[in-house]
Amino acid sequence: MSHAVVSPTRRMSSCRPWLVLGVLALGTLAGCQGAPTPQDVLDVESPQARHARRAAEHAVKPQETFGSGATRIALITALMAPSGEAVRERDIRDGASLAIDEVGGGQLSLLVENTDGSPQQIQEAAKRLASQNVALIALSVADVPVSTVRQGLGSSRAPLLVLRGNGAERPAGTFAFVSDRIDSAVEGASYAVASGRKRLVVLLPSDVSAAERQRLDRGLAGYGIKPALVAVTGTTAFTGDAASKTTLKDTDGVLLVGSGDPDVGTLSQLKANGYLKSNAMIVGSSGWANAAYKRPELAGSHLCLFGPENGSRMTSRYLDRYERAAGTDAAYGFDVIALAAGLVRSQGETAITQESLRSPNGFIGAAAAFRFEKNGSVERTCAIYQVTSGSVKLLDPAPRSF
């Protein structure tokens, strides 16, 4: 599939209105001017009581329904697992629930089946959902075979979104929904090339799989990027020999997929031996650990990251409702509903089909723009951040379209 390289200038373009943080007008408190009475004091809810009340409101039940719209969207989780609810799945469910209120427009309802994660319960949940004529199903359970859900759905033609990465196995006709370090690396390399870098060296961590390597090669080729060298860190030494000098001459970009000691050590070798131009751009990936931001060797690096932008309407609403920050998983849950809402709003209740999900124009959600390829893989735009002062700073917001 061909890709259009997104220039840094274009990345600064339009922003979806509902994602822009509005200015909240503060009301004027009216009422008695005197000191509070004892009853007034008793009516004030303590932070601990508020936390307990909200926890009870959002407690997990086997079946949950949010909204009352005619078009039914389903989510199957493993939040009833014996080990307790996973933060990732809790965030996905809460993001989806929030989206019903924020973008559902009264046209959608969300049916959540919280299972213990076993194939038996997941298949039973799928059967119940099939009998309720759901239009779209999302699966957040990480390790159950996707075929289990398909078997439970029987003859239902509802599209199935799997909240796993593009590299995970899934049957034909299902859609991946999570972007990973390879997707991030490919988009980051595209940004470097669009910024004028011409000779790129790719450094892969030792744990990269053959499937990931193939995906990276295909992704870079899709953008017309031909690296000067692709090497695995910890196994390749960059000394001052003539062959290395010839291969690495005028290197002005390094794609560093990992951030462990071998990865940083290899990058330091390139710098120490004078292989990198003074303006060389170091591009990381979403696979970097947060601790990497504090390493002086990686200061100034660029990262292409997926997820909601701080200060957006979605992150503000999420924080207000759940009293915690919205991360990438919450944005994925939100975007399952945003996708459905966009189709139903523009094309009607029967708009959600395999074909409509593959629209080349894609969709807009909390985690920027996304679309599906013919094989069901997901492609997302991402924001560019720079590593500075032990953290990351937003340089370039994610494009809102392809």
Phi, psi and chi 1 to 4 in degrees:
 res  aa     phi    psi   chi1   chi2   chi3   chi4
   1 MET       -  130.9  176.3  178.7  179.3      -
   2 SER   -74.8  150.3   60.5      -      -      -
   3 HIS  -123.4  149.5  -60.7  -88.3      -      -
   4 ALA  -103.0  121.6      -      -      -      -
   5 VAL   -67.4  125.6  176.0      -      -      -
   6 VAL   -88.5  118.7  179.4      -      -      -
   7 SER   -73.7  154.3   70.1      -      -      -
   8 PRO   -57.9  -33.2  -27.2   36.9      -      -
   9 THR   -65.7  -44.4  -58.4      -      -      -
  10 ARG   -65.9  -30.4 -177.6 -173.3  167.7 -154.5
  11 ARG   -62.9  -21.2  -62.0 -175.8   68.5   96.5
  12 MET   -88.4   13.6  -61.4  -62.8  -70.7      -
  13 SER   -77.6 -153.1   61.2      -      -      -
  14 SER   -59.6  155.3   62.3      -      -      -
  15 CYS  -123.9  136.6 -176.8      -      -      -
  16 ARG   -59.5  127.4 -169.6   74.6  170.0 -178.7
  17 PRO   -55.5  -41.0  -25.6   33.3      -      -
  18 TRP   -71.8  -13.4   67.0  -96.9      -      -
  19 LEU   -91.6   -7.6  -76.3  175.9      -      -
  20 VAL   -82.5  133.5  177.9      -      -      -
  21 LEU   -71.0  116.7  177.5   61.8      -      -
  22 GLY   -78.4  164.7      -      -      -      -
  23 VAL   -84.9  122.9  177.5      -      -      -
  24 LEU   -90.9  122.5  -59.9  178.5      -      -
  25 ALA   -82.2  131.8      -      -      -      -
  26 LEU   -89.6  126.0  -63.5  178.1      -      -
  27 GLY   -75.7  161.5      -      -      -      -
  28 THR   -93.8  128.3  -57.1      -      -      -
  29 LEU   -75.9  121.1 -179.2   63.1      -      -
  30 ALA  -112.3  158.3      -      -      -      -
  31 GLY   139.7 -156.5      -      -      -      -
  32 CYS   -66.4  143.4  -62.6      -      -      -
  33 GLN   -95.5   -8.7  -59.0  -62.0  -43.9      -
  34 GLY   -82.8 -176.7      -      -      -      -
  35 ALA   -69.6  149.9      -      -      -      -
  36 PRO   -66.4  144.7   24.4  -33.6      -      -
  37 THR   -80.5  165.5   66.0      -      -      -
  38 PRO   -55.5  -36.7  -28.3   36.7      -      -
  39 GLN   -66.6  -37.0 -175.6   59.7   45.3      -
  40 ASP   -58.9  -42.7  -68.5  -28.7      -      -
  41 VAL   -64.6  -40.1  174.2      -      -      -
  42 LEU   -67.3  -27.4  -70.4  174.2      -      -
  43 ASP   -79.1  -11.4  -73.6  -17.5      -      -
  44 VAL   -76.3  124.1  175.4      -      -      -
  45 GLU   -81.5  127.6 -173.2  178.0   38.4      -
  46 SER   -72.6  157.5   69.7      -      -      -
  47 PRO   -56.5  -37.7  -25.7   35.1      -      -
  48 GLN   -66.3  -41.2  -66.1   83.7   -5.3      -
  49 ALA   -67.9  -38.6      -      -      -      -
  50 ARG   -63.7  -42.0 -178.0  174.7   68.6 -106.9
  51 HIS   -62.5  -43.1  179.0   76.5      -      -
  52 ALA   -65.4  -39.8      -      -      -      -
  53 ARG   -64.1  -45.1  174.4  176.3   56.9   79.0
  54 ARG   -68.5  -35.6  -68.8 -163.9  173.2 -171.7
  55 ALA   -62.4  -39.2      -      -      -      -
  56 ALA   -67.3  -38.1      -      -      -      -
  57 GLU   -63.0  -33.3  -70.1  172.9   -8.2      -
  58 HIS  -105.2   16.7  -57.7  -61.4      -      -
  59 ALA   -62.6  147.8      -      -      -      -
  60 VAL   -77.8  133.8  178.0      -      -      -
  61 LYS  -123.9  157.3  -53.8  174.8 -174.8   65.1
  62 PRO   -56.4  -43.1  -27.2   35.7      -      -
  63 GLN  -127.5  135.6  -76.0   86.3   35.7      -
  64 GLU  -134.3  147.3  -59.1  175.1  -72.9      -
  65 THR  -130.6  131.6  -60.1      -      -      -
  66 PHE  -123.3  130.3  -57.5   93.6      -      -
  67 GLY    81.7  170.1      -      -      -      -
  68 SER  -137.7   20.7   56.4      -      -      -
  69 GLY   -69.4  162.4      -      -      -      -
  70 ALA   -72.0  -30.7      -      -      -      -
  71 THR   -88.8  121.0  -57.7      -      -      -
  72 ARG   -99.5  126.8  -63.5  170.4  177.0  172.6
  73 ILE  -112.2  138.7  -48.5  -57.9      -      -
  74 ALA  -119.5  150.5      -      -      -      -
  75 LEU  -135.4  127.0  172.6   65.1      -      -
  76 ILE  -108.1  123.4  -58.4  176.3      -      -
  77 THR  -122.3  176.2   81.6      -      -      -
  78 ALA  -118.2   36.2      -      -      -      -
  79 LEU   -70.8   -9.9  -75.1  173.0      -      -
  80 MET   -99.0   16.1  -57.9  -67.8  -71.2      -
  81 ALA   -61.1  147.2      -      -      -      -
  82 PRO   -57.0  -28.4  -24.3   34.2      -      -
  83 SER   -77.4   -3.1   58.1      -      -      -
  84 GLY    97.3  166.6      -      -      -      -
  85 GLU   -70.5  137.3   66.9  177.1   50.4      -
  86 ALA   -83.9  139.4      -      -      -      -
  87 VAL   -57.7  -41.7  171.9      -      -      -
  88 ARG   -57.7  -50.1  169.1 -177.0  170.1  -87.9
  89 GLU   -71.5  -33.5  -70.5 -160.0  -81.5      -
  90 ARG   -61.1  -43.2  177.8 -160.4   63.2 -176.0
  91 ASP   -65.6  -39.1  -71.8   -7.7      -      -
  92 ILE   -62.4  -48.5  -69.8  169.9      -      -
  93 ARG   -60.8  -44.8 -179.2 -155.0   60.0  178.1
  94 ASP   -68.0  -35.9  -71.1  -11.0      -      -
  95 GLY   -64.3  -40.6      -      -      -      -
  96 ALA   -67.4  -41.9      -      -      -      -
  97 SER   -61.7  -42.8  170.7      -      -      -
  98 LEU   -61.1  -41.9  175.4   67.0      -      -
  99 ALA   -64.0  -31.3      -      -      -      -
 100 ILE   -56.3  -42.1  -71.8  -68.7      -      -
 101 ASP   -77.7  -35.9  -65.7  -26.2      -      -
 102 GLU   -82.7  -40.1  -67.2  -63.6  -47.5      -
 103 VAL  -127.9   -2.2  -60.5      -      -      -
 104 GLY   -68.6  -24.6      -      -      -      -
 105 GLY    60.6   22.8      -      -      -      -
 106 GLY    74.6    3.2      -      -      -      -
 107 GLN   -97.0  -13.6  -64.0  177.0  -65.9      -
 108 LEU  -119.3  154.4  -54.0  179.9      -      -
 109 SER  -131.8  148.2   57.1      -      -      -
 110 LEU  -112.6  119.8  172.5   65.0      -      -
 111 LEU  -104.1  117.6  -79.0   56.8      -      -
 112 VAL  -109.3  126.1 -178.0      -      -      -
 113 GLU  -107.6  107.5  -71.3  -83.5  -10.7      -
 114 ASN   -96.0  112.3  -64.6  -50.1      -      -
 115 THR  -109.4  178.5   74.4      -      -      -
 116 ASP   -88.9    4.6   63.2    4.0      -      -
 117 GLY    89.3   -3.1      -      -      -      -
 118 SER   -78.6  148.8   66.3      -      -      -
 119 PRO   -55.2  -37.0  -27.1   36.2      -      -
 120 GLN   -63.4  -49.5  178.8 -178.7   -3.6      -
 121 GLN   -67.1  -36.2  -78.3 -156.0   10.0      -
 122 ILE   -67.2  -39.9  -70.9  173.6      -      -
 123 GLN   -66.7  -39.2 -169.9  170.1   95.6      -
 124 GLU   -64.9  -39.5  -69.8  172.4   -7.2      -
 125 ALA   -62.3  -42.5      -      -      -      -
 126 ALA   -62.3  -39.2      -      -      -      -
 127 LYS   -62.2  -43.5  -70.8  179.3 -179.8  178.5
 128 ARG   -62.5  -41.6  -77.5 -168.2  -65.5  -89.0
 129 LEU   -67.2  -38.9  -66.5  171.8      -      -
 130 ALA   -60.8  -36.9      -      -      -      -
 131 SER   -72.4  -14.9   68.7      -      -      -
 132 GLN  -100.1    9.9  -63.9  178.1   75.5      -
 133 ASN    57.2   48.8 -164.3   31.9      -      -
 134 VAL   -72.8  149.9  -65.9      -      -      -
 135 ALA   -91.6  -24.2      -      -      -      -
 136 LEU  -154.7  139.8  177.0   70.4      -      -
 137 ILE  -126.3  134.1  -60.5  172.2      -      -
 138 ALA  -116.2  139.2      -      -      -      -
 139 LEU  -117.0  118.7  174.3   69.9      -      -
 140 SER  -101.8   -7.6   63.0      -      -      -
 141 VAL   -65.4  132.5 -174.8      -      -      -
 142 ALA   -82.2  -32.9      -      -      -      -
 143 ASP  -122.1    4.0   51.8    3.9      -      -
 144 VAL   -84.0  142.5   69.9      -      -      -
 145 PRO   -59.7  134.0  -23.2   33.9      -      -
 146 VAL   -63.7  -27.8  180.0      -      -      -
 147 SER   -60.7  -26.0   58.1      -      -      -
 148 THR   -61.0  -42.3  -60.0      -      -      -
 149 VAL   -67.4  -44.6 -179.3      -      -      -
 150 ARG   -59.8  -39.7  -90.1  -69.6  170.7 -141.3
 151 GLN   -64.0  -39.8  -69.1  168.1    5.5      -
 152 GLY   -67.5  -31.9      -      -      -      -
 153 LEU   -73.5  -21.6  -68.4  175.0      -      -
 154 GLY    62.0 -123.6      -      -      -      -
 155 SER   -87.1    2.0   60.0      -      -      -
 156 SER   -61.0  136.8  170.6      -      -      -
 157 ARG  -100.5   12.6  -66.2 -179.8   57.8   82.2
 158 ALA   -62.5  129.3      -      -      -      -
 159 PRO   -60.1  147.6  -23.0   34.2      -      -
 160 LEU  -117.3  118.8  176.9   59.1      -      -
 161 LEU   -97.0  127.1  -57.1  179.8      -      -
 162 VAL  -108.7  118.1 -177.0      -      -      -
 163 LEU   -81.1   66.2  -80.9   88.6      -      -
 164 ARG  -137.8  169.8  -57.9  176.4 -170.9  175.7
 165 GLY   -74.6  168.6      -      -      -      -
 166 ASN   -63.2  -24.1  -73.5  -36.5      -      -
 167 GLY   -83.1  -10.3      -      -      -      -
 168 ALA   -74.8  148.3      -      -      -      -
 169 GLU   -72.3  139.5  -68.3 -174.1   10.8      -
 170 ARG  -158.3  150.4   63.2 -177.1 -170.9  -78.3
 171 PRO   -67.6  159.5  -17.2   30.3      -      -
 172 ALA   -60.3  145.0      -      -      -      -
 173 GLY    88.3    1.5      -      -      -      -
 174 THR  -110.3  161.6   57.6      -      -      -
 175 PHE  -123.3  130.3  -60.8   83.5      -      -
 176 ALA   -74.1  154.1      -      -      -      -
 177 PHE  -135.6   -0.5 -152.2   68.1      -      -
 178 VAL  -115.8  135.2  172.2      -      -      -
 179 SER   -99.5  140.1  -62.2      -      -      -
 180 ASP  -120.9 -165.3   60.0   15.5      -      -
 181 ARG   -66.0  -29.2   65.1  178.6 -177.7  176.2
 182 ILE   -70.9  -43.8  -61.4  -59.2      -      -
 183 ASP   -59.5  -43.6  -57.0  -53.2      -      -
 184 SER   -62.6  -42.5  169.3      -      -      -
 185 ALA   -63.7  -42.5      -      -      -      -
 186 VAL   -63.1  -47.3  168.8      -      -      -
 187 GLU   -66.5  -35.4  -62.6  -58.0  -38.0      -
 188 GLY   -65.1  -40.9      -      -      -      -
 189 ALA   -63.3  -38.9      -      -      -      -
 190 SER   -60.6  -40.7  168.1      -      -      -
 191 TYR   -64.2  -41.6 -179.2   83.6      -      -
 192 ALA   -61.8  -44.2      -      -      -      -
 193 VAL   -65.2  -41.4  170.6      -      -      -
 194 ALA   -65.2  -23.3      -      -      -      -
 195 SER   -86.2    2.2  -59.8      -      -      -
 196 GLY   106.7    1.0      -      -      -      -
 197 ARG   -76.8  136.2  -70.3   -6.5 -174.4 -120.0
 198 LYS  -116.4  -26.8  -60.5 -177.9 -177.4  -56.8
 199 ARG  -121.6  110.3  -73.7 -174.5   58.7   80.0
 200 LEU  -111.8  131.6 -175.1   71.1      -      -
 201 VAL  -106.7  130.8  169.4      -      -      -
 202 VAL  -106.3  124.5  177.8      -      -      -
 203 LEU  -113.7  118.8  -60.1  179.6      -      -
 204 LEU  -104.1  142.8  -58.7  173.7      -      -
 205 PRO   -71.1  160.6   27.4  -34.9      -      -
 206 SER   -67.9  -20.2   58.6      -      -      -
 207 ASP   -89.8    7.9   66.0  -12.1      -      -
 208 VAL   -67.3  135.1   69.4      -      -      -
 209 SER   -88.6  165.3   67.1      -      -      -
 210 ALA   -62.2  -38.6      -      -      -      -
 211 ALA   -65.3  -39.3      -      -      -      -
 212 GLU   -65.8  -39.9  -74.6 -177.9  -50.5      -
 213 ARG   -61.8  -41.6  174.6   69.2 -178.0  -91.3
 214 GLN   -65.0  -42.2  -68.1  172.8   -3.1      -
 215 ARG   -63.5  -39.8  -75.0  177.9   52.3 -144.8
 216 LEU   -64.0  -45.0  179.1   66.4      -      -
 217 ASP   -60.4  -44.6  -68.4  -16.7      -      -
 218 ARG   -65.0  -41.3  -73.3 -163.4  -57.3  -92.1
 219 GLY   -64.0  -45.4      -      -      -      -
 220 LEU   -64.6  -41.8  -66.2  177.4      -      -
 221 ALA   -62.7  -34.6      -      -      -      -
 222 GLY   -61.7  -28.5      -      -      -      -
 223 TYR   -94.6    5.4  -81.6  118.8      -      -
 224 GLY    73.2   24.3      -      -      -      -
 225 ILE   -96.5  124.1  -60.5  173.3      -      -
 226 LYS  -117.9   99.7  -62.9 -179.9  179.0  180.0
 227 PRO   -61.5  147.3  -20.8   33.3      -      -
 228 ALA   -68.5  -29.6      -      -      -      -
 229 LEU  -160.4  140.7  178.1   69.3      -      -
 230 VAL  -122.1  122.0  178.9      -      -      -
 231 ALA  -138.2  152.2      -      -      -      -
 232 VAL   -95.4  126.7  176.6      -      -      -
 233 THR   -67.8  148.4   61.0      -      -      -
 234 GLY    87.4  -14.9      -      -      -      -
 235 THR  -119.1   -8.8   62.5      -      -      -
 236 THR  -120.1  127.4  -55.3      -      -      -
 237 ALA  -105.3  129.2      -      -      -      -
 238 PHE  -103.0   88.9  -65.3  100.2      -      -
 239 THR   -93.6 -173.2   58.7      -      -      -
 240 GLY   -91.5   25.2      -      -      -      -
 241 ASP   -72.3  161.4   61.1  -80.0      -      -
 242 ALA   -62.9  -38.9      -      -      -      -
 243 ALA   -62.9  -43.1      -      -      -      -
 244 SER   -64.2  -41.3  -65.8      -      -      -
 245 LYS   -61.7  -38.6  -70.4 -178.6  178.1  179.6
 246 THR   -67.8  -44.5  -59.6      -      -      -
 247 THR   -67.9  -38.8  -58.6      -      -      -
 248 LEU  -100.3    8.5  -58.8  172.8      -      -
 249 LYS   -59.5  134.4 -178.8 -178.8  178.8 -178.5
 250 ASP    62.6   30.8  -63.4  -32.8      -      -
 251 THR   -67.4  122.1  -64.4      -      -      -
 252 ASP  -122.1   12.4   56.8    4.5      -      -
 253 GLY  -155.6  137.7      -      -      -      -
 254 VAL  -128.0  123.4  177.6      -      -      -
 255 LEU   -96.6  106.3  178.5   57.9      -      -
 256 LEU  -106.2   97.4 -170.7   67.3      -      -
 257 VAL   -70.5  -38.7  178.4      -      -      -
 258 GLY  -103.1  171.2      -      -      -      -
 259 SER  -133.8   17.5   63.2      -      -      -
 260 GLY   -76.9  179.5      -      -      -      -
 261 ASP   -57.7  -45.1  -71.6  -19.9      -      -
 262 PRO   -62.0  -35.9  -22.6   35.1      -      -
 263 ASP   -67.5  -47.8  -52.0  -64.9      -      -
 264 VAL   -67.4  -35.8  176.3      -      -      -
 265 GLY   -63.9  -40.6      -      -      -      -
 266 THR   -66.5  -40.8  -59.3      -      -      -
 267 LEU   -61.0  -40.8  175.8   64.0      -      -
 268 SER   -64.6  -35.2  -63.3      -      -      -
 269 GLN   -61.9  -44.1  -81.0 -173.7    2.1      -
 270 LEU   -60.2  -42.4  -71.7  173.7      -      -
 271 LYS   -68.5  -45.1  -68.3  179.9  177.4  179.4
 272 ALA   -64.4  -32.4      -      -      -      -
 273 ASN   -91.1    7.7  -73.1  -57.9      -      -
 274 GLY    73.5   24.9      -      -      -      -
 275 TYR   -82.5  -18.8  -68.3  133.2      -      -
 276 LEU   -99.8  136.4  -56.3 -173.2      -      -
 277 LYS   -68.1  160.5  -62.7 -179.2   69.7  172.0
 278 SER   -62.4  -27.2   59.2      -      -      -
 279 ASN  -100.8   17.5   68.7  -24.5      -      -
 280 ALA   -59.5  135.5      -      -      -      -
 281 MET   -98.9  127.0  178.6 -175.7  -71.3      -
 282 ILE   -96.5  121.5  -49.5  -56.8      -      -
 283 VAL  -114.8  124.8  178.1      -      -      -
 284 GLY   -97.9 -153.5      -      -      -      -
 285 SER  -148.7  171.6   78.2      -      -      -
 286 SER   -69.1   -7.1   61.0      -      -      -
 287 GLY   -80.8   -5.6      -      -      -      -
 288 TRP   -67.3  138.0  -78.6   19.2      -      -
 289 ALA   -74.7  151.5      -      -      -      -
 290 ASN   -58.7  -30.2  -71.8  -17.2      -      -
 291 ALA   -62.9  -23.8      -      -      -      -
 292 ALA   -64.7  -27.2      -      -      -      -
 293 TYR   -64.3  -21.2  -55.1  154.7      -      -
 294 LYS   -91.6   -4.4  -58.7 -176.5 -175.7  -58.7
 295 ARG   -80.1  124.5  -59.1 -167.3   66.5  148.8
 296 PRO   -61.1  -28.0   19.6  -31.9      -      -
 297 GLU   -65.1  -22.1  -55.2   95.9  -34.9      -
 298 LEU  -104.8    3.2  -59.3  179.5      -      -
 299 ALA   -60.2  136.5      -      -      -      -
 300 GLY    88.0   -6.0      -      -      -      -
 301 SER   -67.0  157.9  -60.7      -      -      -
 302 HIS  -109.8  143.5  -67.3   69.8      -      -
 303 LEU  -132.3  137.7  -64.5  167.4      -      -
 304 CYS  -101.3  107.3 -174.2      -      -      -
 305 LEU  -117.0  142.9  -58.6  179.1      -      -
 306 PHE   -97.5  152.9  -53.9   99.9      -      -
 307 GLY   132.4  177.9      -      -      -      -
 308 PRO   -75.8  149.6   30.8  -35.7      -      -
 309 GLU   -88.2  134.0  -67.4  177.9    6.1      -
 310 ASN   -58.5  137.6  -70.1  -27.6      -      -
 311 GLY    92.7   -4.7      -      -      -      -
 312 SER   -72.8  164.8   69.4      -      -      -
 313 ARG   -60.8  -39.2  177.7  170.3  175.2  172.4
 314 MET   -62.3  -47.0  179.5  -92.7  176.3      -
 315 THR   -65.9  -35.1   58.2      -      -      -
 316 SER   -67.8  -45.4  -62.0      -      -      -
 317 ARG   -64.9  -40.1  -67.4  -75.2 -165.4  -94.1
 318 TYR   -63.3  -46.0 -169.6   93.2      -      -
 319 LEU   -61.7  -41.1  179.5   61.9      -      -
 320 ASP   -66.0  -39.8 -180.0   62.5      -      -
 321 ARG   -79.0  -41.8  178.2  178.5  -68.6 -165.9
 322 TYR  -109.4   -4.4  -57.6  112.6      -      -
 323 GLU    58.4   37.2  -63.4 -174.8  -37.3      -
 324 ARG  -154.0  158.4   64.4 -179.5 -171.1  -84.3
 325 ALA   -73.3  148.3      -      -      -      -
 326 ALA   -85.6  122.0      -      -      -      -
 327 GLY  -100.9 -168.0      -      -      -      -
 328 THR   -62.6  -38.9  -55.9      -      -      -
 329 ASP   -65.3  -39.2  -68.1  -42.5      -      -
 330 ALA   -62.3  -38.5      -      -      -      -
 331 ALA   -65.5  -38.8      -      -      -      -
 332 TYR   -61.4  -44.8  -72.4  149.5      -      -
 333 GLY   -61.0  -42.5      -      -      -      -
 334 PHE   -60.2  -41.6 -168.9   99.0      -      -
 335 ASP   -73.2  -23.8  -74.0   -2.1      -      -
 336 VAL   -58.3  -44.0  169.0      -      -      -
 337 ILE   -75.2  -38.0  -56.6  -58.3      -      -
 338 ALA   -60.4  -40.5      -      -      -      -
 339 LEU   -58.8  -51.8  177.1  157.3      -      -
 340 ALA   -62.7  -42.3      -      -      -      -
 341 ALA   -62.4  -40.7      -      -      -      -
 342 GLY   -63.4  -42.5      -      -      -      -
 343 LEU   -68.1  -45.8  -72.7  172.4      -      -
 344 VAL   -66.6  -39.8  172.2      -      -      -
 345 ARG   -63.9  -37.4 -176.4  168.0   52.8 -112.5
 346 SER   -92.4  -26.0   62.0      -      -      -
 347 GLN  -128.4   -4.1  -57.7  176.0   37.8      -
 348 GLY   102.7  176.6      -      -      -      -
 349 GLU   -64.3  -25.0  -66.1 -178.0    4.1      -
 350 THR   -99.7   18.7   60.8      -      -      -
 351 ALA   -77.4  -19.1      -      -      -      -
 352 ILE   -83.6  103.3  -56.1  175.1      -      -
 353 THR  -137.7  169.0   64.1      -      -      -
 354 GLN   -55.9  -41.8  -64.4  -91.9  -11.9      -
 355 GLU   -69.2  -43.8  -66.8   72.3   24.0      -
 356 SER   -68.0  -29.5   63.4      -      -      -
 357 LEU   -67.5  -23.9  -99.7   61.5      -      -
 358 ARG   -91.1   17.5  -67.6 -171.8  174.9   91.5
 359 SER   -56.1  127.6  166.9      -      -      -
 360 PRO   -65.8  -20.3   23.0  -33.7      -      -
 361 ASN   -73.7  -23.9  -66.1  -32.5      -      -
 362 GLY    76.1 -160.5      -      -      -      -
 363 PHE  -139.2  160.1  -52.7   90.4      -      -
 364 ILE  -113.7  133.9  -68.1  -70.3      -      -
 365 GLY  -145.2 -165.7      -      -      -      -
 366 ALA   -66.7  -31.1      -      -      -      -
 367 ALA   -98.1   43.1      -      -      -      -
 368 ALA    69.5 -153.4      -      -      -      -
 369 ALA   -89.3  146.2      -      -      -      -
 370 PHE  -149.7  156.0   61.5   97.7      -      -
 371 ARG  -154.3  167.1   63.7 -175.8  175.0 -174.1
 372 PHE  -112.4  140.9  -61.2  103.0      -      -
 373 GLU   -84.4  173.1  -60.3 -179.6    8.8      -
 374 LYS   -59.9  -32.0  -69.0 -177.9  178.6  179.9
 375 ASN   -86.3    5.4   65.3   -1.2      -      -
 376 GLY    91.5   -1.9      -      -      -      -
 377 SER   -69.8  150.5  -63.5      -      -      -
 378 VAL  -102.3  140.7   66.4      -      -      -
 379 GLU  -120.5  130.8  177.9 -172.4    1.3      -
 380 ARG  -128.1  147.9  -66.8  180.0 -179.2  -86.3
 381 THR   -82.7  157.1   61.0      -      -      -
 382 CYS  -140.7  161.1   54.9      -      -      -
 383 ALA   -90.5  147.5      -      -      -      -
 384 ILE   -97.9  126.3  -61.9  -64.5      -      -
 385 TYR  -117.6  157.4  -69.1   80.3      -      -
 386 GLN  -121.0  138.2 -173.4  168.4   35.3      -
 387 VAL   -76.2  121.6  177.4      -      -      -
 388 THR  -154.0  137.5  178.1      -      -      -
 389 SER    53.5   39.9  -57.7      -      -      -
 390 GLY    76.9   10.6      -      -      -      -
 391 SER  -145.6 -166.1 -174.7      -      -      -
 392 VAL  -122.0  143.7  -70.4      -      -      -
 393 LYS  -121.8  133.4  176.4 -177.0  178.3 -178.7
 394 LEU   -67.5  124.5  178.0   64.8      -      -
 395 LEU  -104.4  -40.6  -76.0 -174.1      -      -
 396 ASP  -143.5  107.2 -137.7  -17.9      -      -
 397 PRO   -59.6  154.0  -21.9   33.5      -      -
 398 ALA   -64.9  137.5      -      -      -      -
 399 PRO   -58.8  145.3  -23.6   34.4      -      -
 400 ARG   -93.3    6.1  -47.9  -51.0  -62.1  171.7
 401 SER  -157.9  171.9   63.6      -      -      -
 402 PHE  -101.3      -  -70.1   94.6      -      -
